Amino acid sequence: MLGSIVVLVIIMVLGGIIPVNGAVAITIQDHGLAKEVAYTRNGNLAVFNRTSTFTQDDARVFAFVKATFYSANLTWNWYDPTGELFHRSGWLAQCVTSPCDEESSLQISTWAAARPGLWRVDFLADGILIF
């Protein structure tokens, strides 16, 4: 007997070059969602299994961005299907050698699987919505 499959879909829309604090401060080269990521020896992010559809069988969902910026307070906001903020992570990022890779993840099997539906993740730099 085949059990029901919970599908989580997360939407991300690219904002392009975004002015932060009145000046062009961040340029997005790549962004998306994936089932797996790893950091290489030189510190770059390697992305595996890019997708926007996840099931309860997936351990995590990773949101990632490759961007050029000098310094920014980065925030990832994860919203559940009801539109409620489910998880927030953030930090001050310094990008010495551009572009820089940043990522955030959400554990599906423990937290998100109980809330099937369309999820949303927002990426902000200095409080301004990027995508």
N, C-alpha and C positions, 0 to 999 in steps of 0.2 A: 504494500500500500504506500503510495507516494504521499508524503506529508506536504503541507502547504509551504510555500516558499515566500519568505518575507523579502521584499525588494525595497531597498533604500536608494533613492535617487537624489543627488545633490546638484544644485545648479550654481554655476559660476559664470559671470559675464565679464569679459575683459573691458577695462576702462581705458587702456592706452597710456599715454603720458599724462600724468596727473599733477596739477599744481598743489603743493603742500606749503602752508605758511606763506602764500603769495608768490611763490616761485616754482618753476618746474623742478621737482625734487626727486621724482621716481619714474623710471621707465621700465615697463614690463616686457621682458623678452619671451617668457613662456610661463604658463600656469596651468593648473589642472588638478585632477584627482587621480589617485592610483591605489592599488591594493598593497603595493610594496615599494619601499624606498630604501636606499642604503647610501652611505657616504663612502666615496673612494678614498684612496690614500692621500690624494692631494686636497681633500676636503670638499670636493664637488658632490652634488647630489645625483645619484643614479636612480632613475624612476623606472619601475617595472609594472606591467599590467595596468596601463592607463585606462580608466573607465569612469563612468558616472553612475553605474549601477552596481549595487552591492547587495549581498544577501546575509542572512544570519550565519552562514557558513564562513564568511570572511572575518578574519580576526580584527582588522582595523581598516579604516579609511584614512588616507593621507591626502591632505591638501598641500600643494606646493606652489612656489613662485620662484622664478629666476628674474632678478631685477637689478637695475643699476640705480644706486642712490648713495648718498654720503653717510647720513645718519638719520634714523627715524625710529619712533616708537611704533612698533608693529603689533597689531592685534588681530586675532582670529576669533570670530564669534560663530558658534555652531548653534543653529536653530532647529528645533524638532518640528514634526509635521503640524503642530498646533500654532507654530510661530513663536513659541516661547524660547528664550535664550536657554540653551541646554548646557553649554560649556564655553568658557572664554580662556584664551591663553594670550600672553603678550610679553614683550620685552623690548628693551632698547637695543637696536641692531646697528652695528657699525660695519659698513661695507668698504673695506680697505682696498681690495682688488675686485673690480667689477667685471662681470655681473656676480651677484651673490645669490646663493640658494637659501631659501627659508621654507620651513614646513611646519605643519601642525597635524595632529592626528586624533582620531576618536576611536575608542575601542567599541566595536560593534557587538561582539558576542556577549559582553556583560551589560552594557548600558543601552545601546541604540536598538537592539533587536526587538525589544519589547515595545518599541514605538515605530511600527512600519509606516511608510509613506514617503512623501517628498520632503527631504531635509534641505536646509540652506546653510552655506558657510559664507560669511563676509570677511574680507581682508581689508584692514584699515591701516593707513600710515599717518601718524600724527593726528589721529582721530578723523581723518577724511576717508570715506569709503572709496576703495580702489576698484574692487570687484566683489 
